Amino acid sequence: MSDETGLFLCCPEDDQGWSRLRTGHLSKLEGVIVWPLSLVFLEYYRSLIYWLIEGLLPRTNQATTYYNHIERSSFLQRLELERFPHAILLKVGLDFTLGGVLAPTTDAGPLDEKREFEYIPFPQWPSPTKTEGKPASELSRYDVRLWTYGELPGMNHSDKMLSDYLPYDKIKFDNQSWSMPENVVPHNDPNFRFGTSGEYWRSGTGGRLPKAWRNSDPEKQELWVFFKEALAPFTGRSDFQSMHKQQRLRYGFYIIGQMLVEEFVDIREEGWASAIERHTNNRSAIVENFHFRRRGDHPVIIVGDPDKTHLYKRAIPLKTIVNGQRNVTETGKLLNVTENDQVRFKYIYNKDVVSTLLDRPLE
């Protein structure tokens, strides 16, 4: 069982159970009753032993020593090892809330097969002059600027501007409607041209980057980010209501790209100025990250390995929705995508699953 965060809700102790945990094959009884009860008993006995030790060894550090030993028991070490995410899947781009319409598939064919497409980020500001971002004078010091949908060419269709795939009258941002989409500023993140993406560490207030990655060294351990976007067949540019209504009837969720983490740059800890100064040979990974354009923003910049960071030519389907009927593909099942899953983000703990995704040819 899994929720949309990709965090499994059950963790059987036996070897067979661990195998089924990694592949997501668990019975409802195990997920709802058996494993939660085992966690309760584990916590109870651990607390009981600690209480006995503390009673026998009052006012000493020995109780803490023994307790720490219990905390780092072989079971817990195994649990920690199994729960390390080797990759994450992140939702990006347009959706029916941020945009109101979807990015396009651009070839003919079934929704549940690989499809040619164009990546389109969700909208951020109504226009370059109506923003909550840094002033143009500050951005110009680093030779960067705000781009609109009408100025950004497609990465997979360089002869088209992103606005060529959007309604001609308006685009939505939550409950707001912004007219003339070609003048709207998109949140161009991830920026595949410069191999950079901005996120935040997972916490009680949000964020999608696993806490376990905070102390990881990408030079010693491969950490992968896969990107998912909702796509719908493009039949031509029209008004917002027509595109929205048509796309609602037939669309899908797809993996559109990948990034091998080369470095994490925590702007909250380091600050923008220091990060820029430290990356003189790759300054674009910092200043071309869209979060640099926002005031008071302190993300974690994911710098991607340029040789292994790609926007795919053809998107890999995870789930399709046709006239309300939902179908999860084999790749979707591999990632524990469910029929009602919005796939905002998922953690991928199984190395074999990561290898399966990477073994597919880049097209």
QUIURVEN-V401445 format. One line per field, one symbol per residue. phi: phi as a letter, one per 40 degrees, with the letter a starting at -180 (. if undefined). psi: psi as a letter, one per 20 degrees, with the letter a starting at -180 (. if undefined). burial: # if it has 24 or more other ideal C-beta (glycine too) atoms within 12 Angstrom, else .. A space follows every 10 residues. Layout:
phi=???
psi=???
burial=???
This chain:
phi=.abccgccca accccccccc cccgcbcccc ccbccdcccc cccccccccc ccccccbcfb ccdccccccc dcccccccdc ccccccabbb cbgcaccchg bbcccbbcic ccbdbcabcb cccbbcaccb bbcccdcccc cbfbacbbdc bcccccbccb cdccbbdcba abbfccbbcf dcccccccac bccbfaabaa ccacbhgbcc dcccbcbccb acbbbbbbbc bbdcbhcacd ccccccccca aabbcbaaac ccabbccccb gcccccccbc cacccccccc cccccgcbcb cccccccbba cccbcccbab bbfgcbbccc cccdbgcbcb ccfcabcbcc cccccccccc ccb
psi=qqaiijoqjq mqhqghhhgh ghijnqqhgg hhggghhhgg hghghghggg ggghhhmqkr ihghggghgg hkrhghgggg ghjppirqpp praqaigngi rqqqqjrqrq hjrpqqrppo rrqgqhrhim rkaqqhhghh hjkrrpqrhi ioqqhimiiq qhiijrqigr qqodjqppqm hiiqoqnmpq nhhjlqqpaq qpaijbqipp hhihjqoihi pppqpqppqp qqppjqparg hggggghhho rrpqpirqpp phqpoohhhh qggggghilh ilhhhghjph hhiqqkpmao popqohijoq pqhpqoqgqq oolipppprg hghhjkprhj pilgqqpoho hhgghghhip qo.
burial=##.####### ###...##.# ##.#.#...# #...#..... .....#...# .......... .........# ........#. .######### ######.### ######.... ##.####### ########.. #.##....#. .#.####### .#.####... ########## ###....#.. ########## ########## ##....#### ..#....#.. .######### ####.....# ..##.##..# ########## #######... .#..##..#. .######### ####..#.## #####...## ########## #....####. ##.####... ########## ..##..##.. ...
